[in-house]
Amino acid sequence: MPALSDRQRVEVAIPAYLLLALTSAPGVIVPAGPEMTGKAEVAIAAMKNDLTQACVEPFNDLVGKKQHALLRRVERIGKGVIAGWGDRPALSVMLTLWYFVKDLTDREVLILWEGSAMARAANTLLPMFAHGFEEQKWDASAKRQAGRLLAQFQAEGLYSGGPLLG
């Protein structure tokens, strides 16, 4: 990973942090049927491992106070976003996060390299909630919510700079 500023490191870690928080909540991701439980558990564990890795990867070359301070910043910002989820259905939040990340990648603000932990996690997540894209009401709402999420981050000085690598 190339040298990143502190702000960029935080920006790379936040999407993985939010996706990990959501997918770690009980009952958010469930197997399609009882016969798929074993396979689903393995896939979900691997995805969570990838998301965990993607959360800390931007800080691996730092040590001590600097690393801890930036990780605390990601956690503070992430918890602030999570607190705003309220009683929204998990699929609605998942679609919002998907559109948020998609916007960043489409505009090349965030670049997910093939084979990276975040890219692997995204590839695992997409089929898990693809049916949500078919729900017109949820889809349109998620796009609006993703725009609000981006505005919230930009108010904190995030996601307004050049490309990030994750």
Buried (B, 14 or more C-beta within 10 A) or exposed (E): BEEBEBBBBBBBBBBBBBBBBBBEEEEBBEBEEEEEEEEBEEBBEEBBBBBBBBBBBBBEEBEEEEBEEBBEBBBEBBEEBBEEBEEBEBBBBBBBBBBBBBBBBEEEBBBBEEEBBBBBBBEBBEEBBEEBBEBEEBBEBBBEBBBEBBEBBEEEEBBEEEEBBB
